[in-house]
Amino acid sequence: MKRRVVVTGLGAVTPIGNTVDEFWTGVRTGKTGIGPITRFDAEGYKAQLAAEVKDFNARERMDVKAARRMELFSQYAVAAALEAKEDAAIDMEQEDVFRVGVMIGSGVGSLATVELAHEKIVEKGPGRVSPMMIPLMISNMAAGNVSIQLGARGKCTNVVTACASGTHCIGDAFRAIQYGDADVIFAGGTESAICPTGVAGFSALTALSTSTDPMRASIPFDKDRDGFVLGEGAGVVVLEELEHAKKRGARIYAELGGYGATGDAYHITSPIPDGSGAAKAMLLAMEEAGVTPEQVDYINAHGTSTHHNDLFETKAIHEAFGSAAAHVAVNSTKSMIGHLLGAAGGVEFIVCVKSIQEGFIHQTVGTKETDEECDLNYVLGSPLEQEVNVAMSNSLGFGGHNATVLVRKYKG
C-alpha cells in the first residue's frame, strides 16, 4: 500500500519576493521581477534583461559563518528550507532525524565560482584557486547545506535534470515517502546562474529573449515570443506522510496525488515536436491520482516563452487532455519571474498549492496575442477567481526530461 503524502510547509526566494507571502502577493498583483542585468556589465551581450532576486541578505536568514561557505544558490535553498520548516512547525528534536530527508535540485550549481577560479588561474596561477572552489560550485551542495542547517539525516539527494530538476525532486520525494523511505522530506529546487557565462551560454543557444522591454520579454505563448528570461531563486516545500502530519497536528495545505516522469529520446534542447513525452508524463500523474482530464482545473505550464517549448507543450496538453483541453486553465508563472531553471518546478509547485488554497489562478502577464497554434486558455488579461480542486505542474528540461506533479485539495 502506497502511503499518502501531503504538503505542510512552503518556502520561497524569488525575483518578486523573498518569502512565500511576498512572492504570492506579487503573483496576485501581476508583479514582474524582470529588469536590466545588474550583477555584471551586460553591455555587448545579446540578452540585456534578467529576473534577479532583490535585497536578499543571507545574514538575516541563516547562520552567518555557514553562509560565507555557500554560493547564492545554496543560500537561497537554505533560506527557503528554513522558511518551509518554520511554516510547517517541524520540531527536529521531536523527529527521528534519519526519517527526515532533503531532495533539492539545481540545474547548474555555481557558474560564477568557476568564472572566478578561471580568472585566478589566468592571472595568478593554479595555486591561488580557493580550496572552497569545489564545495561552492557543485550542485549537490544546496541539498547538503540544507541537511546540515536542519540536522536532517535521512535520504539526501540532488536530482539534476536541467529545468525539470525541482519537479523531479518533488516527485522523487513523493515516491520516497509513499514507499516508506522517509516520513518528512524538504523538496524543491534552487538556482543562481545570472553571470557572464550563464547569460552568454544560453544566448549562444538562442534560448534567451533579446527584448529590452521587461513587460514584453517573458511572454509565454505570445506570437512575438523570442526566448526566455534568465531568473533565479528557490522553492522548497515540506512533504509529509499523512498520518505523521496528523499525529503532530500539522496544518495541511494540499495532498500530492500523482507524479509522471518520462524522456523524449529526441534532442538535447528541443522537446519532441508532437509533445508525446510531456503528454505521457501528464497522463501518468493523472492515472496515479485516479483523476480524469475533466477533473483537472488548472495546469501551471512550463511555458518558457521559447517557440518550441510553448508550441510543443500546447500539443502535449491537447494529446493528454483531448476535448477537456479546451476547458482547463493554463498559465505560466515565468511571465513574472522568468525561468528559474532548476528552481522553476519548486516555485511553480508552490503556486499550484496556493491556487488550491485561495481559489485563485494568476494571469499570464505580458502575453497579448497568442500564436495561432497556441490555442488554449492561457488566462490572459486578468486572473481567474474560481475553486481549484486539482492542479498540475509541468517541467521540461534540456535533454528531453519531462516531469509532472499533480496536487489536489486535501479532503481527509
N, C-alpha and C positions, 0 to 999 in steps of 0.2 A: 504494500500500500504506500503510495506516494504521500508524503506529509504536505499539509497546506502551508503556504508561505504568504506572509503579509508585510506591508510597509509600515514601519513605526517611527522613522526618523528621516529628515531631509536636511541637506546642507549644500550650499552653492556659493561659488565665486564666479561672477560673470561680468561682461562688459557693461551691463546696465544695473549692476547691484552686487555688493559683496556679501550679502546674506540672502537667504531664501525670501524673506519679507521684502527686502529692497528689490530683488530681482522680479518677484511676482508683481509688485506694484508697477514696475517698469513694463512688464508684459501686458498688464491690464490697460495701461495708458498708451500702448503702442510706441514706447520709447525706443529710439535707435541708438546703439552704442558704437556706431561706426564713425570714424573721423580720420583726419590726416595722421600718418605714422609719426609718432614722437620718440620711439625707442632708439632710432638712429636716423641719420640724414638719408632720406629716401630719394633725394634728387638723382635722376638718372635711372631709377627703377621704373619698370612698366607699371607696376601697381603702387599707387600712392596712398591708398586707404587701408586701414585695418580696424578691427574691433578689439581695442586694448582694454584690459582691466584698469580701472582708475582708482587712485587713492587707497591702494591696498598696502597695509602696514603689518608685516609679519609679527612685529614686536607686540602688537595688540591682540594677536590671535593664537600665539603659541610660545613655547619656551624660547627665549632669545638666543641662547647658546646653540640650541638644536637648529634654529632657523638659519644660523650662519653656515651650517653644513648642509644646506639644501639649496638647490636651484628653485626658480619660481614654480615650475610645475609640481615639485614636491611640496612647496609651501602652500600652494593653492589646495592640493589634495588634503594636507593636514588640517588646514583651516576649515574646509568643507566637512571633513570627517568629524572634527571636534564639534562643529555646529550640529551635525546629524546626531552625534552621541548625546548632546545636551537636549536636543529636541525629543529624542526617544527616551530620555531619562534612564539611560543604561548606567547602572552602578557596577563597575567592573569588580568591586570587592564582593559582590553578591553572585558573580558569574563564575562558571568553570572557564578559565581563560583559554583552555585548549578546545573549547566549544565555540569560541568567538573568532571568526576569521576576517580576512581582508582580501578583497579582489578588486583592485583598482588599476585600470589600464592607462597607458599613454602611448600614442602612436609613434612619437619620435624621441622622447626624452628631451635632453637639453642640447640643441644645436649650438646655442650661444657658448656653452662650455667648450665645445670642440673648436669654435672660432677663436676663442681666447687662447687655448692651448696652442693652436697652429701659429698664432701671432707670436707667442713667446718662443716657439721653436725657431721661427724665421729670424726674429730679432735678437734673441739671447742664447739660443741653443737648447737642445732637448733636456739638459739638466735643470732648466728653470721651470719646467712644467710642474704644476701643483700636484702633490700626492693625492689631493682630493678630486682630481680631474675625473677619474672613472666613477667614483661614488656619486659625484654631482651629475654626471651625464646619463648613466644607464637608466632605461625607462622603468625598471622594476623598483627603483628607489622610492617612488611615490608610495607604493604599497608597503615597502619595507619601513619607511619613515612613519606611516600611519600606524602600522603594527607596533612600532616602538613607542610612539606617543600615547597610544591607547593601552598598551600592555596586553594586546590581543595576540594569543599564541596558537590559535587554530590555523586552519588552512589559509595560506597566504600566497596569492599568485598574481601575476600581471599578464593579462591577455593582450597581445599586440596584433591587431588586425586593422591597422591604419584607422580610418574614420569609423569603423564599426567596433573599436576596442571597448568603449564604455558600455555599449549594449551587450556585447558578448560577455563582459564581466558580470553584468546584472543577470543575464541568462544563466551563466555557469554557476553563479552564487545561488540562484533559484534551484538549480539541479542539486547542488551540494547539500542544501538544506532539505530538499524533498527526500533525498535518499540517506539522510542521517549523518552526513559528514560534519555538520555544524548545526548549532541552534540559532546563531546570530552571525550575519556577515555584513560588513561595511563594503558596499559595492558601488562601482561607477567608473568615471574616467577623469583625466586631468591632462592639461596641455599648456605649453607656453613656447611657441615657435615663431613669434614675431621678432625676427632678427634678420640680418642681411642674407644669410644662407637660406633660411626658410622662405623669405619673400622671393629671392632670386630663383630658387629651385622650383617653387610652384609656378612662378611666372614663366620659366623656361618650358614648362609643360603646357603652357597657355591655359592654365586652370584658374588663374586669378582675374578678377574684373579689373579693367583699366579705367573705369569710370572715376571721375573726380567729384561726383555728387554723392554724398553719403546716403541720400534718400533714393538714389537710383543705381546703387552699386550691387547690393544683395537683393535681387528681385526675382525670387523663385517663380518659375512657370510663366514669366513675362516674355513676350515676343522679342524684347530687346535685351534679354539677359546675356551677359558675356563672360560669366565666370563667378567664382565665389570670392568672398572677402575673408581673409585670414583672421580668425578670432582666437581667444584664449580663455582659460578659466578651468573650473572643476565642478562636477556634480557628483555628490556621494549620497547614497541612501542606506538606511538600515533595513535590511531584510531579516525577517524573524519567523521561526516556526510558530504556527498559530497558537498551539497550546502553551508554548513557552511565553508568548506575548500575553496571553490571557492570565496566566498564573501570576505574572508580575504586575498585572493591571495596566498594561501599556495602552496608550491611545493608538488605534489602528486607522491609518489613512485610507488604505485600499488593499485589495488582495491581488497578488501576482498569479495569473491563471494559466499562461501559456508562453512557450518560447520556441522559436523556429530559427534554425541556422543552416545555411546552405552555401555552396560555392558555385560560381558561374562557369568555371573552367573555360574561360573565353579570352580575356585580355587583361593586361596588367593595370590599366587605368579605366577602361570603359566597361560599364555594365553590359551584359548581353542584351542586344537590341530588342528582343521580344519580351524582356522583363521576366522570363520564366524562373530565374533563380530567386529573385526577390519575391515573386508571387508564391513560390513554394514555401519560402520562409513564413510568409503570412498565413498560408493555409495550414502549415504545421502548428503555428501558435494557436490558431482558432480551433483546430482539431483537438489539441491537448486540453484547451479550456472548455470544450463542449459548446462552442459558440458558433452560430451561423453568421454569414456576412451581413444579413439583415439586422443582426443584433449589435453590430459594431456602430457606435455613434460617431467616433472620431479617430482619425489617423494623423499622428504627428509625423509628417513625411521627412525623409532625409533631405529633400528639397534644397539642393546646394546652390541653385541659380546657374548651373552649367547646362549647356544644351543637352548633352547626352543623359545626364542623371535625371533631369526633370521629365524629359520625354519618356525615357525607358521605365522610370518609376511609375509614371502615369499608366503606361501599358501594363505594368505588373499589377497595379491595383485593379484595372479592368479585368485582367485574367483571373485574379484571386476572388474578386467580388461579383463578377458577372453583372447582372442587371442592378444589383444593390450598389454598385459603384456610383451610380447617379445620385444617390441619396446620402452617402456618407460625407461628413465634413472633413476636409483635408487642409492642413496648413503647414507652414514652415517657420519654426522659431528662428531659423538662420536669417530671416528677413530683418530681425532686430539685433542679433548678436553675432552675425557672421558664422563662419564654420569653425567650430572649436576642435576639429579633428578628433583625436581620441577621447576628448571630453564631451563631444556633442551628445552622445547617447545618454550619458548620465544626466546632463542638464535637461534634455528633452523628455526623459522619463519623469523628472520632477514636474515638468509642465503637464504631462498626462495625469499625474496624481492630483495636482492642484485643480485641473479642469474637472475631474470627477468630484473633488471635494466642494467646489464652488459653483458648478454648473456654468462654466464659462469657457468658450473656445476663442482664442485670440485671432485677430485678423492676420493675414499675410501682408505685412506692412510694406509699402513702396511698390508693390505689384499693381499695375494699372490695367494693361490689356494682355490677356494670356495668348500664348502660342496657339495656333489653330488646332494643333494635335493635343494640346494640354486642355482637356475638356471636362475636368472635374470641378466640384465645388471647393475652391481654394480659400474661401472665407475672405473675400476682398471688400475693401471699403469700410467695413465695421465688424466688430466681434459678434459672436453669437452668444446669447444667454439662453441656455437650454440644459435640461438634465443630461448628464453624461454617465451612463452606466458601464460602458465598455469602451476602452481606448487602446490604441495600438501605437507603438513607436517603431519606426523603421530606421535602420542604419546600413549603409552600403560602403564598403571600403575598397580602396585600390587593391588589386589582386583578385577581385571577384568575391569578396567576403560579404555575405548578406546575413543580417540579424533582425529579428522582430520579437518584441516582447509585448504581451497582452496583459493589461491591468484592468481590474473591474472594481466596482463598488463593493465594499465588504458588507455582507448581509448575515453574518453569524453562522 
